[in-house]
């Protein structure tokens, strides 16, 4: 499967949550909002995970109080991750993904959902 835009990546996040029991199990106690911002387009996305009860994705939505805030240098970075052209650890270690707020352990939980 090839991802050509952010909307297709967001759909994949939702599908992983809804169809992958391992992902749902890892997030069974997770309920902190996740704010993703793309610096190149200033686009913000909010992921609302309600433990194992559901996920809501709000495109072009900003929550200044989100417990976890992640910045991508560009939308292309997310596309590259989903198209397996770059790994999450490499993208993080090279500064393409930055955790602005929140704990790294939260990212490890979210890795299965997002990447």
LUMTORVEX-560500 format. One record per residue: residue number from 1; residue in three letters; x, y, z of N, C-alpha, C, O, CB in turn. Coordinates in nm, 2 decimals, padded with zeros to 4 digits. Each point is the difference from the previous one (the first is absolute). Glycine has a CB too. Example, Ala and Ser with C-alpha at 12.3 -4.5 7.8 and 13.67 -1.06 7.14 Angstrom:
2
+-----+------+--------+--------+--------+--------+--------+--------+--------+--------+--------+--------+--------+--------+--------+--------+--------+
| seq | type |    n.X |    n.Y |    n.Z |   ca.X |   ca.Y |   ca.Z |    c.X |    c.Y |    c.Z |    o.X |    o.Y |    o.Z |   cb.X |   cb.Y |   cb.Z |
+-----+------+--------+--------+--------+--------+--------+--------+--------+--------+--------+--------+--------+--------+--------+--------+--------+
|   1 |  ALA |  01.32 | -00.57 |  00.78 | -00.09 |  00.12 |  00.00 |  00.09 |  00.12 |  00.00 |  00.10 |  00.00 |  00.07 | -00.29 | -00.12 |  00.05 |
|   2 |  SER |  00.15 |  00.23 | -00.19 |  00.09 |  00.11 |  00.00 | -00.08 |  00.11 |  00.08 |  00.05 |  00.11 |  00.01 |  00.07 | -00.17 | -00.23 |
+-----+------+--------+--------+--------+--------+--------+--------+--------+--------+--------+--------+--------+--------+--------+--------+--------+
***
This chain:
115
+-----+------+--------+--------+--------+--------+--------+--------+--------+--------+--------+--------+--------+--------+--------+--------+--------+
| seq | type |    n.X |    n.Y |    n.Z |   ca.X |   ca.Y |   ca.Z |    c.X |    c.Y |    c.Z |    o.X |    o.Y |    o.Z |   cb.X |   cb.Y |   cb.Z |
+-----+------+--------+--------+--------+--------+--------+--------+--------+--------+--------+--------+--------+--------+--------+--------+--------+
|   1 |  UNK |  00.08 | -00.12 |  00.00 | -00.08 |  00.12 |  00.00 |  00.09 |  00.12 |  00.00 |  00.10 |  00.01 |  00.07 | -00.29 | -00.13 |  00.05 |
|   2 |  UNK |  00.15 |  00.22 | -00.20 |  00.08 |  00.12 | -00.01 | -00.08 |  00.12 |  00.05 | -00.12 |  00.01 | -00.03 |  00.25 | -00.10 | -00.17 |
|   3 |  UNK | -00.07 |  00.17 |  00.28 | -00.07 |  00.12 |  00.06 |  00.04 |  00.12 | -00.08 |  00.12 |  00.03 | -00.01 | -00.13 | -00.14 |  00.24 |
|   4 |  UNK | -00.08 |  00.19 | -00.28 |  00.03 |  00.11 | -00.08 | -00.04 |  00.14 |  00.06 |  00.04 |  00.10 | -00.05 | -00.07 | -00.25 | -00.15 |
|   5 |  UNK | -00.04 |  00.14 |  00.31 | -00.04 |  00.13 |  00.07 | -00.03 | -00.03 |  00.15 | -00.01 | -00.12 |  00.04 | -00.08 |  00.21 | -00.25 |
|   6 |  UNK |  00.09 |  00.01 |  00.29 | -00.02 | -00.01 |  00.14 | -00.13 | -00.06 |  00.04 | -00.01 | -00.08 |  00.09 |  00.15 |  00.28 | -00.06 |
|   7 |  UNK | -00.25 | -00.17 | -00.11 | -00.13 | -00.07 |  00.03 |  00.01 | -00.15 | -00.01 | -00.06 | -00.07 |  00.09 | -00.05 |  00.27 | -00.18 |
|   8 |  UNK |  00.19 | -00.25 |  00.00 |  00.01 | -00.15 | -00.01 |  00.08 | -00.05 |  00.12 | -00.03 | -00.11 |  00.05 |  00.02 |  00.12 | -00.30 |
|   9 |  UNK |  00.10 |  00.06 |  00.31 |  00.07 | -00.04 |  00.12 | -00.09 |  00.00 |  00.12 |  00.00 | -00.09 |  00.08 |  00.21 |  00.19 | -00.18 |
|  10 |  UNK | -00.29 |  00.01 |  00.11 | -00.10 |  00.01 |  00.11 | -00.10 | -00.12 | -00.01 | -00.04 | -00.05 |  00.11 |  00.07 |  00.30 | -00.11 |
|  11 |  UNK | -00.07 | -00.28 | -00.12 | -00.09 | -00.12 | -00.01 |  00.06 | -00.13 |  00.04 | -00.06 | -00.08 |  00.07 | -00.05 |  00.20 | -00.26 |
|  12 |  UNK |  00.24 | -00.13 |  00.16 |  00.08 | -00.12 |  00.05 |  00.01 |  00.00 |  00.15 | -00.02 | -00.11 |  00.06 |  00.15 |  00.11 | -00.28 |
|  13 |  UNK | -00.11 |  00.11 |  00.28 |  00.00 |  00.00 |  00.15 | -00.13 | -00.05 |  00.06 |  00.00 | -00.08 |  00.09 |  00.16 |  00.28 | -00.10 |
|  14 |  UNK | -00.27 | -00.14 | -00.05 | -00.13 | -00.05 |  00.05 | -00.03 | -00.14 | -00.03 | -00.05 | -00.07 |  00.09 | -00.03 |  00.30 | -00.13 |
|  15 |  UNK |  00.12 | -00.28 | -00.07 | -00.02 | -00.14 | -00.04 |  00.09 | -00.09 |  00.09 | -00.05 | -00.11 |  00.05 |  00.00 |  00.17 | -00.28 |
|  16 |  UNK |  00.17 | -00.02 |  00.26 |  00.08 | -00.08 |  00.09 | -00.06 | -00.01 |  00.14 |  00.00 | -00.11 |  00.06 |  00.21 |  00.18 | -00.18 |
|  17 |  UNK | -00.26 |  00.04 |  00.17 | -00.07 |  00.00 |  00.13 | -00.12 | -00.10 |  00.00 | -00.02 | -00.08 |  00.09 |  00.10 |  00.32 | -00.05 |
|  18 |  UNK | -00.16 | -00.23 | -00.15 | -00.12 | -00.07 |  00.00 |  00.01 | -00.15 | -00.04 | -00.09 | -00.08 |  00.04 | -00.01 |  00.29 | -00.10 |
|  19 |  UNK |  00.21 | -00.25 |  00.00 |  00.01 | -00.13 | -00.05 |  00.12 | -00.09 |  00.06 |  00.00 | -00.12 | -00.01 | -00.10 |  00.21 | -00.20 |
|  20 |  UNK |  00.19 | -00.02 |  00.28 |  00.12 | -00.07 |  00.05 | -00.02 | -00.02 |  00.15 |  00.01 |  00.10 |  00.08 |  00.14 | -00.01 | -00.26 |
|  21 |  UNK | -00.18 | -00.21 |  00.23 | -00.02 | -00.02 |  00.14 |  00.12 |  00.03 |  00.09 | -00.01 |  00.05 |  00.11 | -00.15 | -00.22 | -00.17 |
|  22 |  UNK |  00.28 |  00.15 |  00.00 |  00.13 |  00.03 |  00.08 |  00.01 |  00.15 |  00.02 |  00.04 |  00.04 |  00.11 |  00.07 | -00.24 | -00.21 |
|  23 |  UNK | -00.15 |  00.28 |  00.00 |  00.01 |  00.15 |  00.02 | -00.10 |  00.04 |  00.10 |  00.03 |  00.08 |  00.09 |  00.04 | -00.05 | -00.33 |
|  24 |  UNK | -00.19 | -00.08 |  00.23 | -00.11 |  00.03 |  00.10 |  00.04 | -00.03 |  00.14 | -00.02 |  00.07 |  00.10 | -00.15 | -00.10 | -00.28 |
|  25 |  UNK |  00.24 | -00.09 |  00.19 |  00.04 | -00.05 |  00.13 |  00.11 |  00.09 |  00.06 | -00.01 |  00.03 |  00.12 | -00.05 | -00.26 | -00.19 |
|  26 |  UNK |  00.15 |  00.28 | -00.01 |  00.11 |  00.09 |  00.05 | -00.06 |  00.13 |  00.04 |  00.06 |  00.07 |  00.09 |  00.10 | -00.18 | -00.24 |
|  27 |  UNK | -00.27 |  00.15 |  00.09 | -00.06 |  00.13 |  00.03 | -00.12 | -00.01 |  00.10 | -00.07 |  00.10 |  00.02 |  00.15 | -00.02 | -00.24 |
|  28 |  UNK | -00.10 | -00.19 |  00.28 | -00.12 | -00.03 |  00.08 | -00.01 |  00.10 |  00.12 | -00.11 |  00.03 |  00.05 |  00.13 | -00.27 | -00.11 |
|  29 |  UNK |  00.09 |  00.30 |  00.11 |  00.00 |  00.09 |  00.11 |  00.04 |  00.14 | -00.05 |  00.03 |  00.09 |  00.09 |  00.01 | -00.28 |  00.07 |
|  30 |  UNK | -00.03 |  00.22 | -00.29 |  00.05 |  00.12 | -00.05 | -00.11 |  00.10 | -00.03 | -00.09 | -00.04 | -00.08 |  00.30 | -00.08 | -00.01 |
|  31 |  UNK | -00.21 |  00.24 |  00.14 | -00.11 |  00.09 | -00.03 |  00.05 |  00.15 |  00.00 | -00.07 |  00.09 |  00.02 | -00.09 | -00.25 |  00.08 |
|  32 |  UNK |  00.29 |  00.18 | -00.14 |  00.05 |  00.13 | -00.01 |  00.00 |  00.05 | -00.14 |  00.03 | -00.07 | -00.09 |  00.12 |  00.03 |  00.29 |
|  33 |  UNK | -00.20 |  00.16 | -00.22 | -00.01 |  00.06 | -00.14 |  00.14 |  00.01 | -00.06 |  00.10 |  00.04 |  00.07 | -00.31 |  00.08 | -00.01 |
|  34 |  UNK |  00.23 | -00.15 | -00.19 |  00.12 |  00.01 | -00.07 | -00.01 |  00.11 | -00.11 | -00.08 | -00.02 | -00.09 |  00.14 | -00.23 |  00.14 |
|  35 |  UNK |  00.02 |  00.35 | -00.04 |  00.00 |  00.11 | -00.10 |  00.12 | -00.02 | -00.09 |  00.11 | -00.01 |  00.04 | -00.22 |  00.17 |  00.12 |
|  36 |  UNK |  00.08 | -00.17 | -00.29 |  00.10 | -00.02 | -00.10 |  00.00 |  00.13 | -00.09 | -00.10 |  00.04 | -00.04 |  00.08 | -00.30 |  00.04 |
|  37 |  UNK |  00.14 |  00.32 | -00.01 |  00.01 |  00.12 | -00.08 |  00.10 | -00.02 | -00.11 |  00.11 | -00.05 |  00.02 | -00.17 |  00.19 |  00.18 |
|  38 |  UNK |  00.03 | -00.09 | -00.32 |  00.09 | -00.01 | -00.11 |  00.05 |  00.14 | -00.02 | -00.07 |  00.09 | -00.04 | -00.04 | -00.29 | -00.08 |
|  39 |  UNK |  00.24 |  00.22 |  00.14 |  00.06 |  00.14 | -00.01 |  00.00 |  00.06 | -00.14 | -00.01 |  00.12 | -00.01 |  00.15 | -00.19 |  00.20 |
|  40 |  UNK | -00.13 | -00.01 | -00.29 |  00.00 |  00.05 | -00.14 | -00.14 |  00.06 | -00.04 |  00.00 |  00.10 | -00.07 |  00.18 | -00.26 |  00.01 |
|  41 |  UNK | -00.28 |  00.11 |  00.11 | -00.14 |  00.04 | -00.04 | -00.08 |  00.07 |  00.11 | -00.10 |  00.05 | -00.02 |  00.10 | -00.23 | -00.15 |
|  42 |  UNK |  00.06 |  00.17 |  00.30 | -00.07 |  00.05 |  00.12 | -00.13 | -00.07 |  00.02 | -00.09 |  00.05 |  00.06 |  00.20 |  00.17 | -00.09 |
|  43 |  UNK | -00.12 | -00.35 | -00.02 | -00.12 | -00.08 |  00.01 |  00.01 | -00.07 |  00.14 |  00.10 | -00.06 |  00.03 | -00.13 |  00.03 | -00.28 |
|  44 |  UNK | -00.08 |  00.03 |  00.32 | -00.01 | -00.07 |  00.13 | -00.10 | -00.11 |  00.00 | -00.11 |  00.02 | -00.06 |  00.19 |  00.19 |  00.18 |
|  45 |  UNK | -00.05 | -00.32 | -00.06 | -00.09 | -00.11 |  00.01 | -00.01 | -00.04 |  00.14 |  00.10 | -00.01 |  00.07 | -00.05 | -00.07 | -00.31 |
|  46 |  UNK | -00.17 |  00.05 |  00.29 | -00.02 | -00.05 |  00.14 | -00.05 | -00.14 |  00.00 | -00.10 | -00.03 | -00.07 |  00.06 |  00.27 |  00.15 |
|  47 |  UNK |  00.11 | -00.33 | -00.01 | -00.04 | -00.14 |  00.01 | -00.06 | -00.01 |  00.14 |  00.07 |  00.02 |  00.10 |  00.10 | -00.11 | -00.26 |
|  48 |  UNK | -00.29 |  00.05 |  00.17 | -00.07 | -00.02 |  00.13 | -00.02 | -00.15 |  00.02 | -00.09 | -00.06 | -00.07 | -00.02 |  00.29 |  00.06 |
|  49 |  UNK |  00.19 | -00.29 |  00.09 | -00.01 | -00.15 |  00.03 | -00.08 | -00.01 |  00.13 |  00.05 |  00.05 |  00.10 |  00.17 | -00.11 | -00.23 |
|  50 |  UNK | -00.33 | -00.01 |  00.12 | -00.08 | -00.03 |  00.12 |  00.02 | -00.14 |  00.05 | -00.09 | -00.08 | -00.01 | -00.08 |  00.25 | -00.06 |
|  51 |  UNK |  00.29 | -00.20 |  00.12 |  00.04 | -00.13 |  00.05 | -00.03 | -00.10 | -00.11 |  00.03 |  00.02 | -00.12 | -00.07 |  00.04 |  00.36 |
|  52 |  UNK | -00.04 | -00.17 | -00.21 | -00.04 | -00.10 | -00.10 | -00.14 |  00.02 | -00.05 | -00.06 | -00.09 | -00.05 |  00.22 | -00.07 |  00.16 |
|  53 |  UNK | -00.21 |  00.29 | -00.09 | -00.14 |  00.03 | -00.03 | -00.01 |  00.07 | -00.14 | -00.11 |  00.01 | -00.05 |  00.06 |  00.00 |  00.29 |
|  54 |  UNK |  00.15 |  00.04 | -00.30 | -00.01 |  00.06 | -00.12 |  00.11 |  00.11 | -00.03 |  00.08 |  00.03 |  00.10 | -00.32 | -00.07 | -00.09 |
|  55 |  UNK |  00.25 |  00.08 | -00.13 |  00.10 |  00.11 | -00.04 | -00.07 |  00.10 | -00.08 | -00.09 | -00.03 | -00.08 |  00.28 | -00.14 |  00.09 |
|  56 |  UNK | -00.16 |  00.29 |  00.01 | -00.05 |  00.11 | -00.08 |  00.12 |  00.08 | -00.05 |  00.09 |  00.04 |  00.07 | -00.31 | -00.02 |  00.06 |
|  57 |  UNK |  00.21 |  00.01 | -00.26 |  00.11 |  00.08 | -00.06 | -00.05 |  00.13 | -00.06 | -00.10 |  00.00 | -00.08 |  00.22 | -00.21 |  00.02 |
|  58 |  UNK | -00.07 |  00.32 |  00.11 | -00.05 |  00.13 | -00.04 |  00.11 |  00.07 | -00.09 |  00.11 |  00.04 |  00.06 | -00.25 | -00.02 |  00.15 |
|  59 |  UNK |  00.12 | -00.01 | -00.33 |  00.09 |  00.06 | -00.10 | -00.01 |  00.15 |  00.01 | -00.11 |  00.05 |  00.02 |  00.10 | -00.25 | -00.17 |
|  60 |  UNK |  00.12 |  00.27 |  00.14 |  00.00 |  00.15 |  00.01 | -00.07 |  00.05 |  00.13 | -00.08 |  00.09 |  00.00 |  00.07 | -00.08 | -00.25 |
|  61 |  UNK |  00.06 | -00.07 |  00.36 | -00.05 |  00.03 |  00.13 |  00.12 |  00.01 |  00.10 |  00.09 | -00.08 | -00.01 | -00.31 | -00.04 | -00.04 |
|  62 |  UNK |  00.22 |  00.22 |  00.13 |  00.11 |  00.03 |  00.09 | -00.05 |  00.00 |  00.15 | -00.10 |  00.06 |  00.03 |  00.22 |  00.07 | -00.21 |
|  63 |  UNK | -00.05 | -00.20 |  00.26 | -00.03 |  00.00 |  00.14 |  00.12 |  00.03 |  00.08 |  00.09 | -00.08 |  00.02 | -00.27 | -00.09 | -00.05 |
|  64 |  UNK |  00.19 |  00.29 |  00.07 |  00.12 |  00.05 |  00.08 |  00.03 | -00.08 |  00.12 |  00.11 |  00.00 |  00.05 | -00.15 |  00.23 | -00.14 |
|  65 |  UNK | -00.06 | -00.29 |  00.15 |  00.01 | -00.07 |  00.13 |  00.03 | -00.15 | -00.02 |  00.00 | -00.07 |  00.10 | -00.15 |  00.24 |  00.00 |
|  66 |  UNK |  00.17 | -00.22 | -00.22 |  00.02 | -00.14 | -00.03 |  00.12 | -00.05 |  00.08 |  00.10 |  00.07 |  00.01 | -00.19 | -00.05 | -00.24 |
|  67 |  UNK |  00.08 | -00.13 |  00.29 |  00.10 | -00.06 |  00.09 |  00.13 | -00.04 | -00.08 |  00.11 |  00.01 |  00.05 | -00.29 | -00.09 |  00.11 |
|  68 |  UNK |  00.15 |  00.04 | -00.28 |  00.11 | -00.04 | -00.09 |  00.00 |  00.08 | -00.13 | -00.10 |  00.02 | -00.06 |  00.09 | -00.26 |  00.15 |
|  69 |  UNK |  00.12 |  00.31 | -00.12 |  00.02 |  00.08 | -00.12 |  00.12 | -00.05 | -00.08 |  00.11 | -00.01 |  00.05 | -00.22 |  00.21 |  00.07 |
|  70 |  UNK |  00.08 | -00.23 | -00.24 |  00.11 | -00.04 | -00.09 |  00.00 |  00.09 | -00.12 | -00.10 |  00.03 | -00.06 |  00.07 | -00.27 |  00.14 |
|  71 |  UNK |  00.15 |  00.27 | -00.12 |  00.02 |  00.08 | -00.12 |  00.07 | -00.08 | -00.11 |  00.10 | -00.06 |  00.03 | -00.09 |  00.27 |  00.11 |
|  72 |  UNK | -00.06 | -00.20 | -00.26 |  00.07 | -00.05 | -00.12 |  00.05 |  00.11 | -00.08 | -00.07 |  00.11 | -00.01 | -00.08 | -00.32 |  00.01 |
|  73 |  UNK |  00.27 |  00.21 | -00.05 |  00.06 |  00.11 | -00.08 | -00.09 |  00.02 | -00.12 |  00.00 |  00.11 | -00.05 |  00.23 | -00.16 |  00.14 |
|  74 |  UNK | -00.29 | -00.06 | -00.14 | -00.08 |  00.02 | -00.12 | -00.10 | -00.12 | -00.01 |  00.01 | -00.10 |  00.07 |  00.17 |  00.22 | -00.19 |
|  75 |  UNK | -00.29 | -00.10 |  00.04 | -00.09 | -00.11 | -00.02 |  00.06 | -00.11 | -00.07 | -00.03 | -00.12 |  00.02 | -00.15 |  00.29 | -00.04 |
|  76 |  UNK |  00.29 | -00.14 | -00.06 |  00.07 | -00.11 | -00.08 |  00.06 | -00.10 |  00.10 |  00.01 | -00.12 | -00.03 |  00.03 |  00.28 | -00.16 |
|  77 |  UNK |  00.00 | -00.11 |  00.31 |  00.06 | -00.10 |  00.10 | -00.10 | -00.10 |  00.03 |  00.04 | -00.12 |  00.01 |  00.11 |  00.30 |  00.08 |
|  78 |  UNK | -00.27 | -00.14 | -00.06 | -00.10 | -00.10 |  00.04 | -00.03 | -00.10 | -00.12 | -00.01 | -00.12 |  00.02 | -00.09 |  00.29 |  00.14 |
|  79 |  UNK |  00.09 | -00.11 | -00.28 | -00.02 | -00.09 | -00.12 |  00.12 | -00.10 | -00.01 | -00.02 | -00.11 | -00.03 | -00.11 |  00.30 | -00.09 |
|  80 |  UNK |  00.25 | -00.14 |  00.14 |  00.12 | -00.09 | -00.01 | -00.01 | -00.11 |  00.10 |  00.04 | -00.11 | -00.02 |  00.10 |  00.31 | -00.06 |
|  81 |  UNK | -00.18 | -00.17 |  00.20 | -00.02 | -00.10 |  00.11 | -00.10 | -00.10 | -00.04 |  00.03 | -00.12 |  00.01 |  00.03 |  00.29 |  00.16 |
|  82 |  UNK | -00.17 | -00.13 | -00.22 | -00.11 | -00.10 | -00.04 |  00.04 | -00.08 | -00.12 | -00.05 | -00.11 | -00.02 | -00.12 |  00.27 |  00.12 |
|  83 |  UNK |  00.25 | -00.10 | -00.19 |  00.04 | -00.07 | -00.12 |  00.13 | -00.08 |  00.03 |  00.06 | -00.05 | -00.10 | -00.17 |  00.23 | -00.04 |
|  84 |  UNK |  00.16 | -00.18 |  00.26 |  00.11 | -00.08 |  00.05 |  00.13 |  00.05 | -00.07 |  00.09 | -00.08 | -00.03 | -00.24 | -00.11 |  00.07 |
|  85 |  UNK |  00.16 |  00.32 | -00.08 |  00.12 |  00.05 | -00.06 |  00.10 |  00.05 |  00.11 |  00.12 |  00.03 | -00.03 | -00.25 |  00.04 | -00.17 |
|  86 |  UNK |  00.08 | -00.05 |  00.32 |  00.08 |  00.04 |  00.12 | -00.06 | -00.07 |  00.12 | -00.13 | -00.01 |  00.01 |  00.20 |  00.23 | -00.12 |
|  87 |  UNK |  00.01 | -00.25 |  00.21 | -00.05 | -00.06 |  00.12 | -00.03 |  00.11 |  00.10 |  00.05 |  00.11 |  00.00 |  00.07 | -00.32 | -00.04 |
|  88 |  UNK | -00.21 |  00.18 |  00.14 | -00.04 |  00.09 |  00.10 |  00.12 |  00.05 |  00.09 |  00.02 |  00.11 |  00.03 | -00.24 | -00.21 | -00.03 |
|  89 |  UNK |  00.31 |  00.00 |  00.03 |  00.11 |  00.03 |  00.09 |  00.10 |  00.10 | -00.08 |  00.05 |  00.09 |  00.06 | -00.07 | -00.32 |  00.06 |
|  90 |  UNK |  00.05 |  00.19 | -00.24 |  00.09 |  00.09 | -00.08 | -00.06 |  00.14 | -00.02 |  00.07 |  00.10 |  00.01 |  00.01 | -00.31 | -00.13 |
|  91 |  UNK | -00.21 |  00.22 |  00.09 | -00.07 |  00.13 | -00.02 |  00.01 |  00.08 |  00.13 |  00.03 |  00.12 |  00.00 | -00.19 | -00.22 | -00.17 |
|  92 |  UNK |  00.15 |  00.03 |  00.29 |  00.01 |  00.07 |  00.12 |  00.14 |  00.04 |  00.03 |  00.03 |  00.12 |  00.04 | -00.22 | -00.25 |  00.05 |
|  93 |  UNK |  00.29 |  00.04 | -00.11 |  00.14 |  00.03 |  00.03 |  00.06 |  00.11 | -00.09 |  00.10 |  00.06 |  00.03 | -00.08 | -00.30 |  00.05 |
|  94 |  UNK | -00.08 |  00.25 | -00.20 |  00.05 |  00.11 | -00.10 | -00.08 |  00.13 |  00.01 |  00.03 |  00.09 | -00.07 |  00.05 | -00.28 | -00.08 |
|  95 |  UNK | -00.17 |  00.20 |  00.25 | -00.07 |  00.12 |  00.02 | -00.12 |  00.02 | -00.09 | -00.06 |  00.11 |  00.01 |  00.27 | -00.02 |  00.07 |
|  96 |  UNK | -00.25 | -00.19 | -00.15 | -00.12 |  00.02 | -00.09 | -00.13 | -00.01 |  00.08 | -00.10 |  00.05 | -00.04 |  00.23 | -00.14 | -00.15 |
|  97 |  UNK | -00.12 |  00.02 |  00.30 | -00.11 | -00.01 |  00.10 |  00.05 |  00.05 |  00.13 |  00.11 | -00.04 |  00.04 | -00.22 | -00.16 | -00.16 |
|  98 |  UNK |  00.04 |  00.29 |  00.18 |  00.04 |  00.05 |  00.13 | -00.12 | -00.01 |  00.10 | -00.11 |  00.04 | -00.03 |  00.28 |  00.12 | -00.08 |
|  99 |  UNK | -00.14 | -00.21 |  00.23 | -00.10 |  00.00 |  00.11 |  00.01 |  00.13 |  00.07 |  00.10 |  00.03 |  00.07 | -00.08 | -00.29 | -00.04 |
| 100 |  UNK | -00.12 |  00.34 | -00.04 |  00.00 |  00.13 |  00.06 | -00.04 |  00.00 |  00.14 |  00.04 |  00.07 |  00.09 | -00.09 |  00.03 | -00.31 |
| 101 |  UNK | -00.05 | -00.19 |  00.25 | -00.05 | -00.02 |  00.13 | -00.05 | -00.15 |  00.01 | -00.05 | -00.06 | -00.09 | -00.02 |  00.30 |  00.11 |
| 102 |  UNK |  00.09 | -00.29 |  00.10 | -00.03 | -00.14 |  00.03 |  00.12 | -00.09 |  00.02 |  00.11 |  00.05 | -00.02 | -00.32 | -00.02 | -00.12 |
| 103 |  UNK |  00.18 | -00.15 |  00.17 |  00.11 | -00.09 |  00.04 |  00.03 | -00.10 | -00.12 | -00.09 | -00.04 | -00.07 |  00.03 |  00.06 |  00.31 |
| 104 |  UNK |  00.19 | -00.05 | -00.25 |  00.04 | -00.09 | -00.11 | -00.07 | -00.14 |  00.02 | -00.04 | -00.06 | -00.10 |  00.26 |  00.17 |  00.09 |
| 105 |  UNK | -00.25 | -00.15 |  00.13 | -00.07 | -00.13 |  00.01 | -00.14 |  00.00 | -00.06 | -00.05 | -00.10 | -00.05 |  00.18 |  00.06 |  00.26 |
| 106 |  UNK | -00.19 |  00.16 | -00.21 | -00.13 |  00.01 | -00.07 |  00.02 | -00.02 | -00.15 | -00.09 | -00.06 | -00.06 |  00.01 |  00.22 |  00.23 |
| 107 |  UNK |  00.19 | -00.11 | -00.22 |  00.02 | -00.02 | -00.15 |  00.02 | -00.15 | -00.03 | -00.04 | -00.04 | -00.11 |  00.15 |  00.27 |  00.10 |
| 108 |  UNK | -00.04 | -00.30 |  00.10 |  00.02 | -00.14 | -00.02 | -00.14 | -00.07 | -00.01 | -00.02 | -00.09 | -00.08 |  00.25 |  00.10 |  00.20 |
| 109 |  UNK | -00.32 |  00.02 | -00.04 | -00.14 | -00.05 |  00.00 | -00.06 |  00.03 | -00.13 | -00.07 | -00.08 | -00.06 |  00.05 |  00.10 |  00.30 |
| 110 |  UNK |  00.04 |  00.11 | -00.29 | -00.07 |  00.05 | -00.12 |  00.06 | -00.05 | -00.12 | -00.06 |  00.00 | -00.11 |  00.00 |  00.20 |  00.23 |
| 111 |  UNK |  00.19 | -00.25 | -00.12 |  00.07 | -00.05 | -00.11 | -00.08 | -00.10 | -00.08 | -00.01 |  00.01 | -00.13 |  00.22 |  00.04 |  00.24 |
| 112 |  UNK | -00.27 | -00.15 | -00.04 | -00.08 | -00.10 | -00.08 | -00.12 |  00.06 | -00.06 | -00.05 | -00.06 | -00.11 |  00.13 | -00.11 |  00.27 |
| 113 |  UNK | -00.13 |  00.27 | -00.11 | -00.12 |  00.06 | -00.06 |  00.04 |  00.09 | -00.12 | -00.07 |  00.00 | -00.10 | -00.05 |  00.00 |  00.33 |
| 114 |  UNK |  00.22 |  00.08 | -00.21 |  00.04 |  00.09 | -00.10 |  00.09 | -00.05 | -00.11 | -00.01 |  00.05 | -00.11 | -00.03 |  00.12 |  00.28 |
| 115 |  UNK |  00.14 | -00.25 | -00.13 |  00.10 | -00.04 | -00.10 |  00.01 | -00.15 | -00.01 |  00.08 | -00.06 | -00.07 |  00.05 |  00.26 |  00.12 |
+-----+------+--------+--------+--------+--------+--------+--------+--------+--------+--------+--------+--------+--------+--------+--------+--------+
***
